[in-house]
Amino acid sequence: MSMHNDWIEVGRLEDIPRLGARVIKRPEGDIAVFRTRDDEVFALLNRCPHKGGPLSEGIVYGRTVACPLHN
């Protein structure tokens, strides 16, 4: 995957639950795609940098997500 500002379609907004996430599998590491209460979307590596927890299983607060292992 190139690191350009190109958009990559990964699904429909309706496929992601509000305040939830879906995971995109990649050989380089999984990506967690989140949907906010206001239907904004953001994505992160699906791995907490502190404890390695799966961020896709965390709780969405505004434009942030809490790691399920240590909040």
Secondary structure, 3 states (H helix, E strand, C coil): CCCCCCCCCCCCHHHCCCCCEEEECCCCCCEEEEECCCCCEEEEECCCCCCCCCHHHCEEECCEEECCCCC
